[in-house]
Amino acid sequence: AFLEKKAYPLLEGCATFLLDWLLEGPGGYLVTNPSTSPEHEFIAPDGKKASVSYSTTMDMAIIKEVFSAMESAAE
């Protein structure tokens, strides 16, 4: 009952959001953009520190977990 009434609708909403957020990036792969991550920092071309990028590892991990949970819940 919990899966049907609460968990699955929540997962479905998360998956819908993620599908809307993904776009085609370099090489035709789906990427998140914009993206930030706590451990992600680099030096931008102007020499300043930056942390906004696309397709950070954290985003990809969250997406994998949501879609894996959706697959399991659908069974």
PDB file with SEQRES, HELIX, SHEET and CRYST1 records, atoms N, CA, C and O in Angstrom:
SEQRES   1 A   75  ALA PHE LEU GLU LYS LYS ALA TYR PRO LEU LEU GLU GLY          
SEQRES   2 A   75  CYS ALA THR PHE LEU LEU ASP TRP LEU LEU GLU GLY PRO          
SEQRES   3 A   75  GLY GLY TYR LEU VAL THR ASN PRO SER THR SER PRO GLU          
SEQRES   4 A   75  HIS GLU PHE ILE ALA PRO ASP GLY LYS LYS ALA SER VAL          
SEQRES   5 A   75  SER TYR SER THR THR MET ASP MET ALA ILE ILE LYS GLU          
SEQRES   6 A   75  VAL PHE SER ALA MET GLU SER ALA ALA GLU                      
HELIX    1 AA1 PHE A    2  PHE A    2  1                                   1    
HELIX    2 AA2 LEU A    3  ALA A    7  3                                   5    
HELIX    3 AA3 TYR A    8  TRP A   21  1                                  14    
HELIX    4 AA4 PRO A   26  GLY A   28  5                                   3    
HELIX    5 AA5 THR A   57  ALA A   74  1                                  18    
SHEET    1 AA1 2 LEU A  22  GLU A  24  0                                        
SHEET    2 AA1 2 LEU A  30  THR A  32 -1                                        
SHEET    1 AA2 2 PHE A  42  ILE A  43  0                                        
SHEET    2 AA2 2 LYS A  49  ALA A  50 -1                                        
CRYST1    1.000    1.000    1.000  90.00  90.00  90.00 P 1           1          
ATOM      1  N   ALA A   1       0.820  -1.191   0.000  1.00  0.00           N  
ATOM      2  CA  ALA A   1       0.000   0.000   0.000  1.00  0.00           C  
ATOM      3  C   ALA A   1       0.869   1.262   0.000  1.00  0.00           C  
ATOM      4  O   ALA A   1       0.586   2.210  -0.733  1.00  0.00           O  
ATOM      5  N   PHE A   2       1.936   1.276   0.828  1.00  0.00           N  
ATOM      6  CA  PHE A   2       2.808   2.450   0.873  1.00  0.00           C  
ATOM      7  C   PHE A   2       3.444   2.711  -0.487  1.00  0.00           C  
ATOM      8  O   PHE A   2       3.494   3.852  -0.947  1.00  0.00           O  
ATOM      9  N   LEU A   3       3.925   1.658  -1.120  1.00  0.00           N  
ATOM     10  CA  LEU A   3       4.569   1.817  -2.426  1.00  0.00           C  
ATOM     11  C   LEU A   3       3.604   2.420  -3.431  1.00  0.00           C  
ATOM     12  O   LEU A   3       3.946   3.366  -4.140  1.00  0.00           O  
ATOM     13  N   GLU A   4       2.400   1.873  -3.493  1.00  0.00           N  
ATOM     14  CA  GLU A   4       1.413   2.328  -4.476  1.00  0.00           C  
ATOM     15  C   GLU A   4       0.915   3.744  -4.183  1.00  0.00           C  
ATOM     16  O   GLU A   4       0.784   4.559  -5.096  1.00  0.00           O  
ATOM     17  N   LYS A   5       0.644   4.031  -2.925  1.00  0.00           N  
ATOM     18  CA  LYS A   5      -0.003   5.304  -2.573  1.00  0.00           C  
ATOM     19  C   LYS A   5       0.979   6.460  -2.360  1.00  0.00           C  
ATOM     20  O   LYS A   5       0.647   7.609  -2.650  1.00  0.00           O  
ATOM     21  N   LYS A   6       2.177   6.169  -1.859  1.00  0.00           N  
ATOM     22  CA  LYS A   6       3.108   7.245  -1.489  1.00  0.00           C  
ATOM     23  C   LYS A   6       4.414   7.217  -2.291  1.00  0.00           C  
ATOM     24  O   LYS A   6       4.765   8.191  -2.958  1.00  0.00           O  
ATOM     25  N   ALA A   7       5.124   6.091  -2.218  1.00  0.00           N  
ATOM     26  CA  ALA A   7       6.479   6.039  -2.784  1.00  0.00           C  
ATOM     27  C   ALA A   7       6.492   6.138  -4.305  1.00  0.00           C  
ATOM     28  O   ALA A   7       7.260   6.921  -4.864  1.00  0.00           O  
ATOM     29  N   TYR A   8       5.657   5.358  -4.978  1.00  0.00           N  
ATOM     30  CA  TYR A   8       5.689   5.369  -6.440  1.00  0.00           C  
ATOM     31  C   TYR A   8       5.314   6.735  -7.019  1.00  0.00           C  
ATOM     32  O   TYR A   8       6.000   7.211  -7.923  1.00  0.00           O  
ATOM     33  N   PRO A   9       4.245   7.385  -6.530  1.00  0.00           N  
ATOM     34  CA  PRO A   9       3.951   8.726  -7.050  1.00  0.00           C  
ATOM     35  C   PRO A   9       5.098   9.718  -6.819  1.00  0.00           C  
ATOM     36  O   PRO A   9       5.357  10.572  -7.666  1.00  0.00           O  
ATOM     37  N   LEU A  10       5.777   9.608  -5.685  1.00  0.00           N  
ATOM     38  CA  LEU A  10       6.919  10.480  -5.417  1.00  0.00           C  
ATOM     39  C   LEU A  10       8.054  10.200  -6.403  1.00  0.00           C  
ATOM     40  O   LEU A  10       8.625  11.128  -6.977  1.00  0.00           O  
ATOM     41  N   LEU A  11       8.376   8.928  -6.596  1.00  0.00           N  
ATOM     42  CA  LEU A  11       9.422   8.560  -7.555  1.00  0.00           C  
ATOM     43  C   LEU A  11       9.060   9.004  -8.967  1.00  0.00           C  
ATOM     44  O   LEU A  11       9.915   9.472  -9.719  1.00  0.00           O  
ATOM     45  N   GLU A  12       7.799   8.854  -9.318  1.00  0.00           N  
ATOM     46  CA  GLU A  12       7.342   9.262 -10.648  1.00  0.00           C  
ATOM     47  C   GLU A  12       7.526  10.773 -10.848  1.00  0.00           C  
ATOM     48  O   GLU A  12       7.947  11.214 -11.918  1.00  0.00           O  
ATOM     49  N   GLY A  13       7.211  11.552  -9.826  1.00  0.00           N  
ATOM     50  CA  GLY A  13       7.417  12.994  -9.901  1.00  0.00           C  
ATOM     51  C   GLY A  13       8.891  13.347 -10.032  1.00  0.00           C  
ATOM     52  O   GLY A  13       9.257  14.236 -10.801  1.00  0.00           O  
ATOM     53  N   CYS A  14       9.735  12.650  -9.279  1.00  0.00           N  
ATOM     54  CA  CYS A  14      11.184  12.872  -9.381  1.00  0.00           C  
ATOM     55  C   CYS A  14      11.681  12.540 -10.781  1.00  0.00           C  
ATOM     56  O   CYS A  14      12.452  13.303 -11.362  1.00  0.00           O  
ATOM     57  N   ALA A  15      11.246  11.413 -11.323  1.00  0.00           N  
ATOM     58  CA  ALA A  15      11.678  10.996 -12.659  1.00  0.00           C  
ATOM     59  C   ALA A  15      11.211  11.987 -13.721  1.00  0.00           C  
ATOM     60  O   ALA A  15      11.956  12.295 -14.652  1.00  0.00           O  
ATOM     61  N   THR A  16      10.000  12.481 -13.589  1.00  0.00           N  
ATOM     62  CA  THR A  16       9.478  13.467 -14.542  1.00  0.00           C  
ATOM     63  C   THR A  16      10.322  14.739 -14.501  1.00  0.00           C  
ATOM     64  O   THR A  16      10.677  15.287 -15.545  1.00  0.00           O  
ATOM     65  N   PHE A  17      10.641  15.203 -13.301  1.00  0.00           N  
ATOM     66  CA  PHE A  17      11.503  16.379 -13.165  1.00  0.00           C  
ATOM     67  C   PHE A  17      12.856  16.137 -13.827  1.00  0.00           C  
ATOM     68  O   PHE A  17      13.339  16.975 -14.588  1.00  0.00           O  
ATOM     69  N   LEU A  18      13.463  14.991 -13.536  1.00  0.00           N  
ATOM     70  CA  LEU A  18      14.787  14.697 -14.089  1.00  0.00           C  
ATOM     71  C   LEU A  18      14.756  14.629 -15.610  1.00  0.00           C  
ATOM     72  O   LEU A  18      15.671  15.124 -16.268  1.00  0.00           O  
ATOM     73  N   LEU A  19      13.725  14.027 -16.172  1.00  0.00           N  
ATOM     74  CA  LEU A  19      13.616  13.962 -17.632  1.00  0.00           C  
ATOM     75  C   LEU A  19      13.494  15.353 -18.240  1.00  0.00           C  
ATOM     76  O   LEU A  19      14.029  15.610 -19.318  1.00  0.00           O  
ATOM     77  N   ASP A  20      12.795  16.251 -17.554  1.00  0.00           N  
ATOM     78  CA  ASP A  20      12.672  17.629 -18.042  1.00  0.00           C  
ATOM     79  C   ASP A  20      13.986  18.402 -17.915  1.00  0.00           C  
ATOM     80  O   ASP A  20      14.249  19.313 -18.700  1.00  0.00           O  
ATOM     81  N   TRP A  21      14.803  18.044 -16.939  1.00  0.00           N  
ATOM     82  CA  TRP A  21      16.060  18.732 -16.670  1.00  0.00           C  
ATOM     83  C   TRP A  21      17.166  18.300 -17.630  1.00  0.00           C  
ATOM     84  O   TRP A  21      18.036  19.098 -17.977  1.00  0.00           O  
ATOM     85  N   LEU A  22      17.132  17.044 -18.057  1.00  0.00           N  
ATOM     86  CA  LEU A  22      18.180  16.518 -18.935  1.00  0.00           C  
ATOM     87  C   LEU A  22      18.089  17.126 -20.326  1.00  0.00           C  
ATOM     88  O   LEU A  22      16.999  17.351 -20.853  1.00  0.00           O  
ATOM     89  N   LEU A  23      19.243  17.387 -20.906  1.00  0.00           N  
ATOM     90  CA  LEU A  23      19.285  17.868 -22.283  1.00  0.00           C  
ATOM     91  C   LEU A  23      20.467  17.218 -22.991  1.00  0.00           C  
ATOM     92  O   LEU A  23      21.361  16.661 -22.354  1.00  0.00           O  
ATOM     93  N   GLU A  24      20.457  17.299 -24.314  1.00  0.00           N  
ATOM     94  CA  GLU A  24      21.525  16.666 -25.081  1.00  0.00           C  
ATOM     95  C   GLU A  24      22.792  17.509 -24.989  1.00  0.00           C  
ATOM     96  O   GLU A  24      22.788  18.704 -25.284  1.00  0.00           O  
ATOM     97  N   GLY A  25      23.866  16.865 -24.575  1.00  0.00           N  
ATOM     98  CA  GLY A  25      25.144  17.545 -24.433  1.00  0.00           C  
ATOM     99  C   GLY A  25      26.135  17.082 -25.478  1.00  0.00           C  
ATOM    100  O   GLY A  25      25.751  16.491 -26.487  1.00  0.00           O  
ATOM    101  N   PRO A  26      27.407  17.349 -25.240  1.00  0.00           N  
ATOM    102  CA  PRO A  26      28.450  16.941 -26.183  1.00  0.00           C  
ATOM    103  C   PRO A  26      28.416  15.434 -26.444  1.00  0.00           C  
ATOM    104  O   PRO A  26      28.264  14.638 -25.518  1.00  0.00           O  
ATOM    105  N   GLY A  27      28.556  15.064 -27.682  1.00  0.00           N  
ATOM    106  CA  GLY A  27      28.568  13.649 -28.037  1.00  0.00           C  
ATOM    107  C   GLY A  27      27.199  13.003 -28.031  1.00  0.00           C  
ATOM    108  O   GLY A  27      27.090  11.787 -28.191  1.00  0.00           O  
ATOM    109  N   GLY A  28      26.141  13.801 -27.847  1.00  0.00           N  
ATOM    110  CA  GLY A  28      24.793  13.251 -27.860  1.00  0.00           C  
ATOM    111  C   GLY A  28      24.342  12.635 -26.546  1.00  0.00           C  
ATOM    112  O   GLY A  28      23.248  12.076 -26.476  1.00  0.00           O  
ATOM    113  N   TYR A  29      25.162  12.724 -25.503  1.00  0.00           N  
ATOM    114  CA  TYR A  29      24.786  12.179 -24.200  1.00  0.00           C  
ATOM    115  C   TYR A  29      23.842  13.135 -23.481  1.00  0.00           C  
ATOM    116  O   TYR A  29      23.898  14.349 -23.680  1.00  0.00           O  
ATOM    117  N   LEU A  30      22.969  12.568 -22.637  1.00  0.00           N  
ATOM    118  CA  LEU A  30      22.095  13.407 -21.822  1.00  0.00           C  
ATOM    119  C   LEU A  30      22.889  13.950 -20.640  1.00  0.00           C  
ATOM    120  O   LEU A  30      23.605  13.206 -19.970  1.00  0.00           O  
ATOM    121  N   VAL A  31      22.758  15.244 -20.388  1.00  0.00           N  
ATOM    122  CA  VAL A  31      23.483  15.896 -19.301  1.00  0.00           C  
ATOM    123  C   VAL A  31      22.533  16.785 -18.505  1.00  0.00           C  
ATOM    124  O   VAL A  31      21.464  17.163 -18.983  1.00  0.00           O  
ATOM    125  N   THR A  32      22.942  17.109 -17.287  1.00  0.00           N  
ATOM    126  CA  THR A  32      22.223  18.096 -16.488  1.00  0.00           C  
ATOM    127  C   THR A  32      22.935  19.428 -16.670  1.00  0.00           C  
ATOM    128  O   THR A  32      24.163  19.487 -16.728  1.00  0.00           O  
ATOM    129  N   ASN A  33      22.153  20.487 -16.757  1.00  0.00           N  
ATOM    130  CA  ASN A  33      22.751  21.800 -16.944  1.00  0.00           C  
ATOM    131  C   ASN A  33      21.723  22.869 -16.590  1.00  0.00           C  
ATOM    132  O   ASN A  33      20.640  22.871 -17.175  1.00  0.00           O  
ATOM    133  N   PRO A  34      22.010  23.772 -15.663  1.00  0.00           N  
ATOM    134  CA  PRO A  34      23.253  23.918 -14.931  1.00  0.00           C  
ATOM    135  C   PRO A  34      23.355  22.891 -13.815  1.00  0.00           C  
ATOM    136  O   PRO A  34      22.376  22.235 -13.461  1.00  0.00           O  
ATOM    137  N   SER A  35      24.541  22.765 -13.276  1.00  0.00           N  
ATOM    138  CA  SER A  35      24.785  21.784 -12.241  1.00  0.00           C  
ATOM    139  C   SER A  35      25.856  22.300 -11.288  1.00  0.00           C  
ATOM    140  O   SER A  35      26.788  22.991 -11.702  1.00  0.00           O  
ATOM    141  N   THR A  36      25.718  21.963 -10.023  1.00  0.00           N  
ATOM    142  CA  THR A  36      26.762  22.250  -9.041  1.00  0.00           C  
ATOM    143  C   THR A  36      26.919  21.030  -8.154  1.00  0.00           C  
ATOM    144  O   THR A  36      26.033  20.178  -8.096  1.00  0.00           O  
ATOM    145  N   SER A  37      28.038  20.948  -7.469  1.00  0.00           N  
ATOM    146  CA  SER A  37      28.286  19.836  -6.567  1.00  0.00           C  
ATOM    147  C   SER A  37      29.241  20.307  -5.481  1.00  0.00           C  
ATOM    148  O   SER A  37      30.132  21.110  -5.759  1.00  0.00           O  
ATOM    149  N   PRO A  38      29.080  19.832  -4.253  1.00  0.00           N  
ATOM    150  CA  PRO A  38      29.915  20.318  -3.156  1.00  0.00           C  
ATOM    151  C   PRO A  38      31.415  20.134  -3.400  1.00  0.00           C  
ATOM    152  O   PRO A  38      32.215  20.971  -2.982  1.00  0.00           O  
ATOM    153  N   GLU A  39      31.794  19.065  -4.062  1.00  0.00           N  
ATOM    154  CA  GLU A  39      33.217  18.802  -4.270  1.00  0.00           C  
ATOM    155  C   GLU A  39      33.736  19.340  -5.602  1.00  0.00           C  
ATOM    156  O   GLU A  39      34.915  19.175  -5.915  1.00  0.00           O  
ATOM    157  N   HIS A  40      32.883  19.971  -6.376  1.00  0.00           N  
ATOM    158  CA  HIS A  40      33.240  20.390  -7.730  1.00  0.00           C  
ATOM    159  C   HIS A  40      33.674  21.854  -7.735  1.00  0.00           C  
ATOM    160  O   HIS A  40      32.875  22.751  -7.466  1.00  0.00           O  
ATOM    161  N   GLU A  41      34.947  22.082  -8.043  1.00  0.00           N  
ATOM    162  CA  GLU A  41      35.441  23.453  -8.150  1.00  0.00           C  
ATOM    163  C   GLU A  41      36.575  23.465  -9.170  1.00  0.00           C  
ATOM    164  O   GLU A  41      37.391  22.544  -9.207  1.00  0.00           O  
ATOM    165  N   PHE A  42      36.624  24.479  -9.973  1.00  0.00           N  
ATOM    166  CA  PHE A  42      37.669  24.591 -10.985  1.00  0.00           C  
ATOM    167  C   PHE A  42      37.988  26.060 -11.211  1.00  0.00           C  
ATOM    168  O   PHE A  42      37.293  26.945 -10.712  1.00  0.00           O  
ATOM    169  N   ILE A  43      39.036  26.305 -11.960  1.00  0.00           N  
ATOM    170  CA  ILE A  43      39.429  27.671 -12.297  1.00  0.00           C  
ATOM    171  C   ILE A  43      38.862  28.000 -13.677  1.00  0.00           C  
ATOM    172  O   ILE A  43      39.178  27.337 -14.665  1.00  0.00           O  
ATOM    173  N   ALA A  44      38.027  29.024 -13.727  1.00  0.00           N  
ATOM    174  CA  ALA A  44      37.401  29.451 -14.983  1.00  0.00           C  
ATOM    175  C   ALA A  44      38.442  30.155 -15.864  1.00  0.00           C  
ATOM    176  O   ALA A  44      39.508  30.537 -15.380  1.00  0.00           O  
ATOM    177  N   PRO A  45      38.134  30.326 -17.149  1.00  0.00           N  
ATOM    178  CA  PRO A  45      39.076  31.001 -18.055  1.00  0.00           C  
ATOM    179  C   PRO A  45      39.519  32.389 -17.572  1.00  0.00           C  
ATOM    180  O   PRO A  45      40.613  32.843 -17.909  1.00  0.00           O  
ATOM    181  N   ASP A  46      38.668  33.061 -16.783  1.00  0.00           N  
ATOM    182  CA  ASP A  46      39.059  34.386 -16.281  1.00  0.00           C  
ATOM    183  C   ASP A  46      39.930  34.316 -15.021  1.00  0.00           C  
ATOM    184  O   ASP A  46      40.278  35.348 -14.447  1.00  0.00           O  
ATOM    185  N   GLY A  47      40.284  33.085 -14.587  1.00  0.00           N  
ATOM    186  CA  GLY A  47      41.153  32.895 -13.433  1.00  0.00           C  
ATOM    187  C   GLY A  47      40.442  32.805 -12.097  1.00  0.00           C  
ATOM    188  O   GLY A  47      41.087  32.577 -11.074  1.00  0.00           O  
ATOM    189  N   LYS A  48      39.123  32.981 -12.083  1.00  0.00           N  
ATOM    190  CA  LYS A  48      38.361  32.916 -10.835  1.00  0.00           C  
ATOM    191  C   LYS A  48      37.902  31.486 -10.563  1.00  0.00           C  
ATOM    192  O   LYS A  48      37.740  30.685 -11.483  1.00  0.00           O  
ATOM    193  N   LYS A  49      37.694  31.179  -9.269  1.00  0.00           N  
ATOM    194  CA  LYS A  49      37.152  29.874  -8.902  1.00  0.00           C  
ATOM    195  C   LYS A  49      35.689  29.808  -9.313  1.00  0.00           C  
ATOM    196  O   LYS A  49      34.948  30.781  -9.171  1.00  0.00           O  
ATOM    197  N   ALA A  50      35.286  28.661  -9.821  1.00  0.00           N  
ATOM    198  CA  ALA A  50      33.899  28.458 -10.245  1.00  0.00           C  
ATOM    199  C   ALA A  50      33.449  27.071  -9.809  1.00  0.00           C  
ATOM    200  O   ALA A  50      34.273  26.182  -9.589  1.00  0.00           O  
ATOM    201  N   SER A  51      32.140  26.891  -9.687  1.00  0.00           N  
ATOM    202  CA  SER A  51      31.627  25.570  -9.313  1.00  0.00           C  
ATOM    203  C   SER A  51      30.384  25.186 -10.101  1.00  0.00           C  
ATOM    204  O   SER A  51      29.802  24.129  -9.856  1.00  0.00           O  
ATOM    205  N   VAL A  52      29.973  26.017 -11.032  1.00  0.00           N  
ATOM    206  CA  VAL A  52      28.813  25.691 -11.856  1.00  0.00           C  
ATOM    207  C   VAL A  52      29.318  25.039 -13.132  1.00  0.00           C  
ATOM    208  O   VAL A  52      30.182  25.576 -13.825  1.00  0.00           O  
ATOM    209  N   SER A  53      28.768  23.884 -13.424  1.00  0.00           N  
ATOM    210  CA  SER A  53      29.207  23.128 -14.592  1.00  0.00           C  
ATOM    211  C   SER A  53      28.006  22.387 -15.153  1.00  0.00           C  
ATOM    212  O   SER A  53      26.868  22.805 -14.942  1.00  0.00           O  
ATOM    213  N   TYR A  54      28.240  21.305 -15.856  1.00  0.00           N  
ATOM    214  CA  TYR A  54      27.155  20.445 -16.304  1.00  0.00           C  
ATOM    215  C   TYR A  54      27.495  19.003 -15.957  1.00  0.00           C  
ATOM    216  O   TYR A  54      28.663  18.616 -15.922  1.00  0.00           O  
ATOM    217  N   SER A  55      26.466  18.224 -15.703  1.00  0.00           N  
ATOM    218  CA  SER A  55      26.592  16.788 -15.462  1.00  0.00           C  
ATOM    219  C   SER A  55      27.598  16.418 -14.381  1.00  0.00           C  
ATOM    220  O   SER A  55      28.506  15.623 -14.627  1.00  0.00           O  
ATOM    221  N   THR A  56      27.447  16.983 -13.192  1.00  0.00           N  
ATOM    222  CA  THR A  56      28.346  16.609 -12.110  1.00  0.00           C  
ATOM    223  C   THR A  56      28.053  15.179 -11.663  1.00  0.00           C  
ATOM    224  O   THR A  56      26.974  14.641 -11.910  1.00  0.00           O  
ATOM    225  N   THR A  57      29.027  14.585 -11.009  1.00  0.00           N  
ATOM    226  CA  THR A  57      28.901  13.203 -10.544  1.00  0.00           C  
ATOM    227  C   THR A  57      27.707  13.048  -9.614  1.00  0.00           C  
ATOM    228  O   THR A  57      26.993  12.047  -9.680  1.00  0.00           O  
ATOM    229  N   MET A  58      27.486  14.028  -8.750  1.00  0.00           N  
ATOM    230  CA  MET A  58      26.363  13.944  -7.820  1.00  0.00           C  
ATOM    231  C   MET A  58      25.034  13.875  -8.572  1.00  0.00           C  
ATOM    232  O   MET A  58      24.161  13.086  -8.210  1.00  0.00           O  
ATOM    233  N   ASP A  59      24.874  14.686  -9.606  1.00  0.00           N  
ATOM    234  CA  ASP A  59      23.646  14.641 -10.413  1.00  0.00           C  
ATOM    235  C   ASP A  59      23.447  13.261 -11.024  1.00  0.00           C  
ATOM    236  O   ASP A  59      22.354  12.697 -10.964  1.00  0.00           O  
ATOM    237  N   MET A  60      24.510  12.724 -11.611  1.00  0.00           N  
ATOM    238  CA  MET A  60      24.409  11.426 -12.277  1.00  0.00           C  
ATOM    239  C   MET A  60      24.080  10.318 -11.278  1.00  0.00           C  
ATOM    240  O   MET A  60      23.330   9.396 -11.597  1.00  0.00           O  
ATOM    241  N   ALA A  61      24.643  10.406 -10.064  1.00  0.00           N  
ATOM    242  CA  ALA A  61      24.354   9.409  -9.033  1.00  0.00           C  
ATOM    243  C   ALA A  61      22.888   9.473  -8.602  1.00  0.00           C  
ATOM    244  O   ALA A  61      22.241   8.439  -8.437  1.00  0.00           O  
ATOM    245  N   ILE A  62      22.368  10.682  -8.421  1.00  0.00           N  
ATOM    246  CA  ILE A  62      20.963  10.844  -8.030  1.00  0.00           C  
ATOM    247  C   ILE A  62      20.048  10.312  -9.127  1.00  0.00           C  
ATOM    248  O   ILE A  62      19.081   9.605  -8.844  1.00  0.00           O  
ATOM    249  N   ILE A  63      20.351  10.649 -10.368  1.00  0.00           N  
ATOM    250  CA  ILE A  63      19.532  10.187 -11.494  1.00  0.00           C  
ATOM    251  C   ILE A  63      19.536   8.665 -11.568  1.00  0.00           C  
ATOM    252  O   ILE A  63      18.487   8.050 -11.760  1.00  0.00           O  
ATOM    253  N   LYS A  64      20.706   8.059 -11.418  1.00  0.00           N  
ATOM    254  CA  LYS A  64      20.797   6.590 -11.457  1.00  0.00           C  
ATOM    255  C   LYS A  64      19.952   5.968 -10.348  1.00  0.00           C  
ATOM    256  O   LYS A  64      19.235   4.996 -10.585  1.00  0.00           O  
ATOM    257  N   GLU A  65      20.031   6.518  -9.150  1.00  0.00           N  
ATOM    258  CA  GLU A  65      19.260   5.985  -8.020  1.00  0.00           C  
ATOM    259  C   GLU A  65      17.758   6.111  -8.249  1.00  0.00           C  
ATOM    260  O   GLU A  65      17.010   5.169  -7.988  1.00  0.00           O  
ATOM    261  N   VAL A  66      17.313   7.261  -8.732  1.00  0.00           N  
ATOM    262  CA  VAL A  66      15.876   7.464  -8.962  1.00  0.00           C  
ATOM    263  C   VAL A  66      15.354   6.482 -10.003  1.00  0.00           C  
ATOM    264  O   VAL A  66      14.323   5.845  -9.791  1.00  0.00           O  
ATOM    265  N   PHE A  67      16.056   6.355 -11.124  1.00  0.00           N  
ATOM    266  CA  PHE A  67      15.561   5.458 -12.169  1.00  0.00           C  
ATOM    267  C   PHE A  67      15.695   3.988 -11.782  1.00  0.00           C  
ATOM    268  O   PHE A  67      14.875   3.170 -12.199  1.00  0.00           O  
ATOM    269  N   SER A  68      16.708   3.634 -10.994  1.00  0.00           N  
ATOM    270  CA  SER A  68      16.816   2.263 -10.481  1.00  0.00           C  
ATOM    271  C   SER A  68      15.666   1.959  -9.523  1.00  0.00           C  
ATOM    272  O   SER A  68      15.089   0.873  -9.563  1.00  0.00           O  
ATOM    273  N   ALA A  69      15.338   2.920  -8.668  1.00  0.00           N  
ATOM    274  CA  ALA A  69      14.215   2.739  -7.741  1.00  0.00           C  
ATOM    275  C   ALA A  69      12.897   2.631  -8.497  1.00  0.00           C  
ATOM    276  O   ALA A  69      12.032   1.837  -8.129  1.00  0.00           O  
ATOM    277  N   MET A  70      12.741   3.425  -9.553  1.00  0.00           N  
ATOM    278  CA  MET A  70      11.523   3.338 -10.383  1.00  0.00           C  
ATOM    279  C   MET A  70      11.398   1.953 -11.006  1.00  0.00           C  
ATOM    280  O   MET A  70      10.318   1.364 -11.024  1.00  0.00           O  
ATOM    281  N   GLU A  71      12.509   1.443 -11.513  1.00  0.00           N  
ATOM    282  CA  GLU A  71      12.500   0.115 -12.136  1.00  0.00           C  
ATOM    283  C   GLU A  71      12.108  -0.955 -11.123  1.00  0.00           C  
ATOM    284  O   GLU A  71      11.286  -1.821 -11.419  1.00  0.00           O  
ATOM    285  N   SER A  72      12.696  -0.896  -9.931  1.00  0.00           N  
ATOM    286  CA  SER A  72      12.363  -1.866  -8.885  1.00  0.00           C  
ATOM    287  C   SER A  72      10.911  -1.738  -8.447  1.00  0.00           C  
ATOM    288  O   SER A  72      10.228  -2.745  -8.256  1.00  0.00           O  
ATOM    289  N   ALA A  73      10.441  -0.522  -8.290  1.00  0.00           N  
ATOM    290  CA  ALA A  73       9.064  -0.294  -7.843  1.00  0.00           C  
ATOM    291  C   ALA A  73       8.053  -0.759  -8.881  1.00  0.00           C  
ATOM    292  O   ALA A  73       6.963  -1.210  -8.529  1.00  0.00           O  
ATOM    293  N   ALA A  74       8.405  -0.654 -10.150  1.00  0.00           N  
ATOM    294  CA  ALA A  74       7.482  -1.055 -11.218  1.00  0.00           C  
ATOM    295  C   ALA A  74       7.290  -2.569 -11.268  1.00  0.00           C  
ATOM    296  O   ALA A  74       6.278  -3.053 -11.776  1.00  0.00           O  
ATOM    297  N   GLU A  75       8.252  -3.308 -10.746  1.00  0.00           N  
ATOM    298  CA  GLU A  75       8.145  -4.774 -10.740  1.00  0.00           C  
ATOM    299  C   GLU A  75       7.167  -5.169  -9.697  1.00  0.00           C  
ATOM    300  O   GLU A  75       6.912  -6.359  -9.508  1.00  0.00           O  
TER     301      GLU A  75                                                      
END                                                                             
